[in-house]
Amino acid sequence: MSVSVRIPTILRSYTGDSSSVSAEGATLTEVLDSLESNHPGIKARIVDEDGKLRRFVNVYVAEEDVRFAQGLDTPVKDGSQVSIIPAVAGGA
């Protein structure tokens, strides 16, 4: 299954400055593995050493936050959009 993955500016050095790339997979884990095979090094910026989503990275599958779905096991339908969004911190 082919999906579109939106890449944040901070990770575009891994994708040759592309803001959107294609990946394959039926689950988010499979999509991230596909992304890694085509853009080495990017997965380590999204997933930690324990294989969990990094704390300050939000991932959405079709506008649903995967932390409130099935995490890395979240199903990804053909043609879906996956968005990787770094958390923004700040204050006044």
C-alpha positions as a Markdown table, in Angstrom:
| # | Residue | x | y | z |
|---|---|---|---|---|
| 1 | Met | 0.0 | 0.0 | 0.0 |
| 2 | Ser | 1.4 | 3.4 | -1.0 |
| 3 | Val | 1.0 | 6.4 | 1.3 |
| 4 | Ser | 2.2 | 10.0 | 1.3 |
| 5 | Val | 4.4 | 11.0 | 4.2 |
| 6 | Arg | 4.7 | 14.7 | 5.1 |
| 7 | Ile | 8.2 | 15.6 | 6.2 |
| 8 | Pro | 8.8 | 18.5 | 8.6 |
| 9 | Thr | 11.5 | 21.0 | 7.7 |
| 10 | Ile | 13.9 | 19.7 | 10.4 |
| 11 | Leu | 13.9 | 16.2 | 8.8 |
| 12 | Arg | 14.1 | 17.2 | 5.1 |
| 13 | Ser | 17.9 | 16.8 | 5.0 |
| 14 | Tyr | 17.1 | 13.0 | 5.0 |
| 15 | Thr | 14.7 | 13.3 | 2.0 |
| 16 | Gly | 16.8 | 15.6 | -0.2 |
| 17 | Asp | 14.7 | 18.6 | 0.9 |
| 18 | Ser | 11.4 | 17.0 | -0.1 |
| 19 | Ser | 8.4 | 18.0 | 2.0 |
| 20 | Ser | 6.5 | 14.9 | 1.0 |
| 21 | Val | 7.7 | 11.4 | 0.1 |
| 22 | Ser | 6.0 | 8.1 | -0.7 |
| 23 | Ala | 6.3 | 5.0 | 1.5 |
| 24 | Glu | 4.7 | 1.6 | 1.6 |
| 25 | Gly | 3.0 | -0.3 | 4.5 |
| 26 | Ala | -0.2 | -1.5 | 6.1 |
| 27 | Thr | 0.8 | -0.2 | 9.6 |
| 28 | Leu | 2.7 | 2.8 | 10.8 |
| 29 | Thr | 5.7 | 0.6 | 11.7 |
| 30 | Glu | 5.8 | -0.8 | 8.1 |
| 31 | Val | 5.6 | 2.8 | 6.7 |
| 32 | Leu | 8.5 | 3.9 | 8.9 |
| 33 | Asp | 10.5 | 0.9 | 7.8 |
| 34 | Ser | 9.8 | 1.8 | 4.2 |
| 35 | Leu | 10.7 | 5.4 | 4.9 |
| 36 | Glu | 14.0 | 4.3 | 6.5 |
| 37 | Ser | 14.9 | 2.0 | 3.5 |
| 38 | Asn | 14.6 | 4.9 | 1.1 |
| 39 | His | 15.9 | 7.7 | 3.5 |
| 40 | Pro | 18.5 | 6.1 | 5.8 |
| 41 | Gly | 18.7 | 7.7 | 9.3 |
| 42 | Ile | 15.2 | 9.2 | 9.4 |
| 43 | Lys | 13.6 | 6.6 | 11.5 |
| 44 | Ala | 16.0 | 7.1 | 14.4 |
| 45 | Arg | 14.7 | 10.7 | 14.6 |
| 46 | Ile | 11.1 | 9.5 | 14.9 |
| 47 | Val | 11.5 | 6.3 | 17.0 |
| 48 | Asp | 13.7 | 5.9 | 20.1 |
| 49 | Glu | 16.1 | 3.1 | 21.0 |
| 50 | Asp | 13.2 | 1.2 | 22.6 |
| 51 | Gly | 11.2 | 1.3 | 19.4 |
| 52 | Lys | 8.7 | 3.8 | 20.7 |
| 53 | Leu | 7.7 | 7.2 | 19.2 |
| 54 | Arg | 10.0 | 9.9 | 20.5 |
| 55 | Arg | 8.4 | 12.1 | 23.1 |
| 56 | Phe | 8.6 | 15.3 | 21.1 |
| 57 | Val | 7.4 | 13.9 | 17.8 |
| 58 | Asn | 3.8 | 13.7 | 16.9 |
| 59 | Val | 2.6 | 11.4 | 14.1 |
| 60 | Tyr | -0.8 | 11.5 | 12.4 |
| 61 | Val | -2.4 | 9.0 | 10.1 |
| 62 | Ala | -5.2 | 10.6 | 8.2 |
| 63 | Glu | -5.4 | 13.4 | 10.7 |
| 64 | Glu | -5.6 | 11.0 | 13.7 |
| 65 | Asp | -2.9 | 11.2 | 16.4 |
| 66 | Val | -1.4 | 7.7 | 16.6 |
| 67 | Arg | -0.8 | 8.1 | 20.3 |
| 68 | Phe | -4.6 | 8.0 | 20.7 |
| 69 | Ala | -5.0 | 5.2 | 18.2 |
| 70 | Gln | -2.8 | 2.0 | 18.1 |
| 71 | Gly | 0.6 | 3.7 | 18.2 |
| 72 | Leu | 3.0 | 2.2 | 15.8 |
| 73 | Asp | 0.5 | -0.6 | 15.1 |
| 74 | Thr | -2.0 | 2.0 | 13.7 |
| 75 | Pro | -3.3 | 0.7 | 10.4 |
| 76 | Val | -2.5 | 2.8 | 7.3 |
| 77 | Lys | -4.9 | 2.6 | 4.3 |
| 78 | Asp | -3.7 | 2.8 | 0.8 |
| 79 | Gly | -3.5 | 6.5 | -0.3 |
| 80 | Ser | -3.5 | 7.8 | 3.3 |
| 81 | Gln | -1.4 | 10.7 | 4.4 |
| 82 | Val | 1.0 | 10.3 | 7.3 |
| 83 | Ser | 2.2 | 13.5 | 8.9 |
| 84 | Ile | 5.3 | 13.7 | 11.1 |
| 85 | Ile | 5.2 | 16.9 | 13.2 |
| 86 | Pro | 7.8 | 17.9 | 15.8 |
| 87 | Ala | 6.3 | 19.2 | 19.0 |
| 88 | Val | 6.8 | 22.9 | 19.6 |
| 89 | Ala | 7.6 | 24.2 | 23.0 |
| 90 | Gly | 7.6 | 27.7 | 24.2 |
| 91 | Gly | 6.1 | 30.2 | 26.5 |
| 92 | Ala | 5.8 | 33.7 | 27.4 |
